[in-house]
Amino acid sequence: MGVEFYITRAEFWADNDDAQISADEWLRYINSDDELNHDITSGDYHAWWSGPSLYDEAWIDWSAGNIYTKWPDTCLYRKMLKIAKCLNAQLMDDEGTIYSDETQWAYDPSFIK
């Protein structure tokens, strides 16, 4: 279990047939961002984020027209907000709550043990 966050252009991430972020668009974004490292050993569209995450391996991936991660820490959440803005998209959780401000989500995985 865990919350997933999606960068999406849809009103609801799972209903995005007419509002997809293309795989090519995501790959172009990865290549333009010095903090993202494309790693095809983890999947064709998988990227590791080298920013100041509390995770040893902070990741973002693309699937079915959305960009997503699971349980982002606060810094990765903020990075996803920036990516969403650059891609003319929005950030939402798996229940459909839209996040648009850096202060709306805070998570420190070091407290969960």
C-alpha positions as CSV (number, residue, x, y, z in Angstrom):
1,M,0.0,0.0,0.0
2,G,1.0,3.6,-0.4
3,V,-0.1,6.8,-2.0
4,E,0.9,7.3,-5.6
5,F,1.3,10.7,-7.2
6,Y,0.6,11.3,-10.9
7,I,1.6,14.1,-13.2
8,T,-1.4,14.2,-15.6
9,R,-3.3,16.3,-18.0
10,A,-6.6,14.6,-17.2
11,E,-9.3,15.6,-14.8
12,F,-8.7,12.2,-13.2
13,W,-5.4,10.4,-13.8
14,A,-7.0,7.1,-14.7
15,D,-9.3,8.6,-17.2
16,N,-6.7,10.2,-19.5
17,D,-7.4,8.7,-22.9
18,D,-7.8,12.2,-24.4
19,A,-5.2,14.0,-22.3
20,Q,-2.1,11.9,-22.2
21,I,1.5,12.9,-21.8
22,S,3.3,11.0,-24.5
23,A,6.3,8.7,-23.7
24,D,8.4,10.7,-26.2
25,E,7.5,13.9,-24.4
26,W,8.6,12.4,-21.1
27,L,11.8,11.1,-22.5
28,R,12.6,14.6,-23.9
29,Y,11.9,16.1,-20.5
30,I,14.2,13.6,-18.8
31,N,17.0,14.5,-21.3
32,S,16.5,18.2,-20.7
33,D,16.7,17.9,-16.9
34,D,20.2,17.5,-15.3
35,E,18.6,16.1,-12.1
36,L,17.0,13.2,-13.9
37,N,18.8,10.1,-15.1
38,H,17.1,7.8,-17.5
39,D,17.6,4.1,-16.5
40,I,16.3,1.6,-18.9
41,T,17.4,-1.3,-16.7
42,S,14.5,-0.3,-14.4
43,G,12.0,0.2,-17.3
44,D,11.9,2.0,-20.7
45,Y,10.7,5.3,-19.1
46,H,12.2,5.1,-15.6
47,A,14.2,8.0,-14.2
48,W,16.2,8.4,-11.0
49,W,16.1,11.9,-9.4
50,S,19.5,13.1,-8.1
51,G,17.9,15.9,-6.1
52,P,17.9,16.2,-2.3
53,S,15.6,13.3,-1.5
54,L,15.5,11.4,1.8
55,Y,15.3,8.2,-0.3
56,D,18.5,6.5,-1.5
57,E,16.8,6.0,-4.9
58,A,14.1,8.6,-5.6
59,W,12.4,7.6,-8.8
60,I,9.8,8.8,-11.3
61,D,8.3,6.7,-14.1
62,W,5.9,7.0,-17.0
63,S,3.0,4.7,-17.8
64,A,-0.2,4.9,-19.8
65,G,0.1,8.7,-20.4
66,N,0.9,9.7,-16.8
67,I,4.2,10.3,-14.9
68,Y,4.1,8.8,-11.4
69,T,5.9,7.8,-8.3
70,K,4.9,6.2,-5.0
71,W,5.2,7.8,-1.6
72,P,7.3,10.8,-2.7
73,D,9.1,12.6,0.1
74,T,8.6,16.3,0.4
75,C,11.5,17.2,-2.0
76,L,10.4,14.8,-4.7
77,Y,6.9,16.0,-4.4
78,R,8.1,19.6,-5.0
79,K,10.1,18.4,-8.0
80,M,7.0,16.7,-9.4
81,L,5.1,20.0,-9.1
82,K,7.8,21.7,-11.2
83,I,7.7,18.9,-13.8
84,A,3.9,19.2,-14.0
85,K,4.1,22.9,-14.6
86,C,6.7,22.5,-17.3
87,L,4.5,19.9,-19.0
88,N,1.3,21.9,-18.7
89,A,-0.1,19.3,-16.4
90,Q,-1.2,18.9,-12.8
91,L,-0.2,16.7,-9.9
92,M,-2.7,14.5,-8.2
93,D,-2.8,11.5,-5.9
94,D,-4.4,8.2,-6.6
95,E,-7.7,9.3,-5.1
96,G,-7.9,12.4,-7.4
97,T,-6.8,15.1,-5.0
98,I,-5.0,17.9,-6.9
99,Y,-1.9,19.4,-5.5
100,S,-0.7,22.8,-6.7
101,D,1.3,24.3,-3.8
102,E,4.5,23.2,-2.2
103,T,2.9,23.3,1.3
104,Q,0.1,20.8,0.5
105,W,2.3,17.6,1.0
106,A,5.0,16.8,3.5
107,Y,6.4,13.3,4.0
108,D,9.5,12.2,5.8
109,P,10.1,8.5,5.2
110,S,12.7,8.3,8.0
111,F,9.8,8.5,10.5
112,I,8.3,5.2,9.2
113,K,10.3,2.3,10.5
